Amino acid sequence: MLSDAAVHAFLAPCLRRARPTVYQRLLPVLALAAALLFSMMAKGADFNAVVLAQIQSMPHGGSYAASRVALEHLTASVAVRDGALSVQSAETTPSFCSGATYLIFLKTIEALPGSAKLDSAALETLLIRGQPDGHGVWGRWNANGPGTARLFYEAGLGRNFDDMSQARPGDFMKIFWTSEVGGHERGHSVIFLGYDRRDGVDTVRFWSSNLPGGYGEKTVLRAKIAYAIFSRLEHPDRVNLLSTLPRMDPYLSRLNTVRSTIPEARSMAGM
């Protein structure tokens, strides 16, 4: 906790006109506020808890379907109203994995205090308009390979890593079920929830839209995951920079048909 003297120095410009008795009554509260502010400035805010909170507001179940109907429902759920982002996820079923995690990303941005300050260009970039893989924000997120991680790296939204021991609940996670990346990959976009151990076997727990039930948690054997990239949201303020990204990412745009490699995926994610 900061000393009274340090708090007074930090808040002096705001308190010069305050009566001494009022100041004395407010000092403990101001000290706590200043300490929290200094702590956030020193350590950086932790947005994983905000990510996890958004899962609680999502529907449960609803079935999994990577279909036109699912995409239409997803598209209709994201809008700009009165100059602010609006995400309505209640009717987004059936659903698919990248759409589920993108909604969590958008709902996290919507929930943060600074979301009201997003400029119109940035808000427009977040909308889903059938962008092909690698095009725009949604097209990057929805692409094969390290789509989310590539977006985080390009925009500076947070760090990417593949050391599973560093993962924390609330990290975005791209699972690769095999070593294939790109045209022949089998992947899954999820929110990491934690590790468990069942009957002496290590497991991984995550949230997404999963086969066959749709929205919900799922646990898989850790040994079934060939590779994974984690993306941690650390700088949501940089969402305003998304409108400055190139219209299309050449690497991601070709991964629907062209094969890549794990080393190339790591490089493209800034790892």
N, C-alpha and C positions, 0 to 999 in steps of 0.2 A: 504494500500500500504506500502511496506517495505521502510525504510529510505535508502538514498544513501549510508550511512555507512554500513548498513546491507547487501545491495546488493554487495558492494565492497568486504566485507569480504567473502561472499558466493562464489563470482566468481573470487576471487584474483588469484588462481592458473592458470586460463585461461587468465588472463589479464596482467600478469606481463610484457609481451613483447609488449603490445599495446602502441602506442604513446598516450600521454595525450589528444591530440585533438580528436583522434578517440574515445577514451574512453568516453570523454565528450559528443560526438555526440550520442554514443550508449547507454549511461546510462539510458535514459527514457525507451527504448525498453527492455534493460536488467532488469530494475527494474520490469517492467510488467511481463516478463517471469519468473523471480525469484518469484514474488508474486504468480503467478499462480501455479508454482511448489510447493511452500510451502503450498498453499491452498489444492492442490490435495493430498499432503502427509498427511496433517492434517485431511482432511475430507474423503478421499477416492474418487476415480473417480465415476461419475454417468454414467452408461452404458445404462440406460433406453432410452435415446435419440438416441443412436446408434441402439438399437433394433427397435424403431419406424421408424427410417430412412430406415431400410431394407424393411419395408412393402411397401414403395413407389416404390421399384424396382420389386415387385412381379406382376405376371399376375393378371388380374381381371376376375372373372367368371370361365368358363371352365368346370363347373359341378362338383358335388361331387360323388365320387364312391370309396368305400373301396374294390377295385378290384385288380386282378393280373396285369392288364394293368397299373393302377395307381401306383402300387408298382414298376413296371419295369421302368416307366418314372422317378419316384423319385430316384431309384437306379442309373440310368444313369446320373442324374443331378449332382451327387457329385463325384469328382475325385481328385486325387493328380497329379498335373502337375508341372514339374520342381521343385519338392521338396516343393510345396506350395499347400494349399487347394484351390480348384476351385469349385464354386457352380454356376451352370447354371440353373436358375429356369424358363426360358421363356417357355419351352415345357413341364412343369410338370403338365399337365392336361389330364384327370380328376385328381382330388386330394382328399385327406382325411385329417382330422383335425390334427392328430399327425404328419403326413408328412409335413403339412404346417408350423407348429410351429418349427419342427426340422430344416427345411430350414432356417427359420428366425434365429434360434440359430447359425447355421453354417455360415450364411451370416454375422452375427454380429461378430463372431470370425474372419472371413475372412477380415472384414473391419477394424479391429483394427491393429494398427502399429506392435504389437508384433506377429502377425500371421505368419510372415515370419520366426520366430524363433521356430516354432513348430517342435519338433523332428519327425523323420520318424515313430516311434512307435505310437506317439500320433495321427499323421495324419491317420494312418491305422485304428485306433480305431473308427474314425469318419465316415468311409465309411459304406454304407448300403449294406449288403450282405445277406439279408434274415434271419438275426438273429432272433431266436424265442424270445418270450417275456422273459425279464429278462436277456438275454444274450448280453454281450457287451454294447456299448453306445446306439446304435439305439434300441436294444432289451429292454433296460431299459426305454428309452423315449417312446416307443410305447406300453408299457405294460399297462394293466388295473391298477386301483388304483393310488397311488401317484408316477407314473413312473418318471416323470420329477423331482419332489421334492426329490425322493429317490436318483436320480443321483446327484442332487445339494448337497445333504447332504453327500453322500459318498465321493464325490470329493472335497467338500469345495468350490463349485463354487459360492455360495451365500446363503442367508437365506431363509427359508420357513416360512410362517405364514398363519393363517386363519382368522385374524381380517380384515374384508372387509373395515373398515375405514382407514386402513393403506395402502391400495392398491394405486399404482400410475401407470399412463399410461406407458406401456412398460414392466410391470411385466408379466411373464408367469403365466398362470392360468389354473388349472384343475377344471372343473365344474362337479359336481355330481348332476344329476337331481333328484335323489332319495337318500335315506340314504344307499342304497346298495353299497358295495365296493367289487370288485372282480368279481366272476363268473356271478353274476346277475346284475352288475352295468349298468347304463346308464350314460355315461360321455362324455365330450367334452374338447379337448385341444385347448386353445386359447391364444391370447395376449390381456390383459386387456387394454381398451382405456379410460374408465371413467364411471361415473354415470350420469344419466340424470333424469329429472322428467317430465313426460308427463301426462297432465290432472290430476295432483295431485297424480300420481302413480310413484313410484321409479322404474327405469330401469337400466340395465347394458349394456354397449356397449363394443364390443370386435371385434377383427379381427381373422379370421381363414379360413379354408375351411369349409363352412357351407352347410347344406342341404337347397335347392336343387341346388343352383347356383354355388357353389364352392368358390373360393377365394373372400373375401370381408368382409366388416363390417356387423355386425348384432347387433340388440338391442332386449333384452328380458326383461320381467318383473323380477325384483329382487326377487319377491316372488316365482318364478319358480325354483330358484336355492336352492337346499336343503343344499348343502355344497360346499365349494371351498377351494382349497389350492393355494396360490400364491408363486412363486419362483422368486426371484430378482437376476439377474446376478450382482455379485459384485467382483468376482475374476476370470476373464477369463484367467489370467496367469496360473491358475491351470489346464487348459486343458491338459498341458503336463503331468499331473499326471494320466490322464484317463487310460493310458496303464498299470498302476499299480493296477487297480481295479481287484477284482476277476473276472474270466471269466463269472461267472453266479451269479445272485442274487437269492437265494432260495425263498425269499418272493415273489418277483415280478413274478418269473417264474411259480408259481402255481396259480396266480390270474386269469388266463384265465378260470379256471374251479372251483376253490375253493373260497368260500366266505370269506371275511375279514370284518373288522368293521372300523368305523371312528376312534375310539381310537387307534386301531392298526396302521392304516394308519398314524395318527399323530405321533405316536412313531417312525415308520420307516422313517419318514421324519425329525426326530430330533426336533420335536416340543413339 
